Amino acid sequence: MKVAAIQLNAGLDVQANLDEAGRWIAEAAAAGARLVTLPENLPLMGRRERDKLAIAEAPGAGPIQDWLTTQAALHGVYLLGGTIPLRSDDPQRVCASSLLMAPDGSLCARYDKIHLFDVAVSGAGAREDYRESRSIVAGPLHPVIADVDDWRVGLSVCYDLRFPELYRALVAAGADVLCVPSAFTYRTGAAHWSTLLAARAIENLSYVVASNQCGVHANGRATWGHSAIFSPWGDCLSMIDDVPGFAIATLERGKMNELRTAFPCLDHRRL
């Protein structure tokens, strides 16, 4: 199966962000991608975390969800919509929801980000404070997996990447592809992005597909880019730099199964 991880530099205009994403989806589909993934904060990188409240949609209804449905059906692909804000039971906070759409436009799966980025990042004489829990409700504590043709795809988002127990749970439930739509900061991405992606692939003998935001955004935030696809052996099959575009690669089930048989560390787990 050929997969593409799209990279964006989302700004303050929702429609402009979706239009840009649509152009890359069309190119990825034309290149043969069956599964196309988009980054976290797909529709908006607002000036403030709470800006996402203004565009939050009810589950199953809204222009952003309609756009995802249309794009998947138009191009005949499985489309993972990064994250979009869906309304929660708390009127002051949203769910950071990653929706996987089927080629007929139907919803395959929904995953709400579990681990929220409440940290301070310091470096180069500057400090960045992030408190996602002020505007986002953490998702249910269970793995979410969906069937994409004959592959089993496990869903996660950005900061989840630092919590290997989630990916172990996904693989224990049958996942062989791990998707990580992200908006990794420039500082943390430069230090840890590739290392963490490779580690999740290696320890789970699974493919990892990671779409990221890139560049400096209208809100002044800088994200790392370098969207990538890693093999179950930890090889980087495709990676782009820090400009909009997409990484694309072919996942080979035979090679993955051979590796899992010859190097059966998943069967050797004791805890």
Buried (B, 14 or more C-beta within 10 A) or exposed (E): BBBBBBBBBBBBEBEEBBEBBBEBBBBBBEEEBBBBBBBBBBBBBBEEBBBBBEBBBEBEEBEBBEBBBBBBBBBEBBBBBBBBBBBBEEEEBBBBBBBBBBBEBEBBBBBBBBBBBEEEBEEEEEEBEBEBEEBBBBBEEEBBBBBBEEBBBBBBBBBBBEBBEBBBBBBEEEBBBBBBBBBBBBBBBBBBBBEBBBBBBBBBBBBBBBBBBBBEBEBEBBBBBBBBBBBBEBEBBBBBEBEBBBBBBEBBEEEBEEBBEEEEEBEEEEE
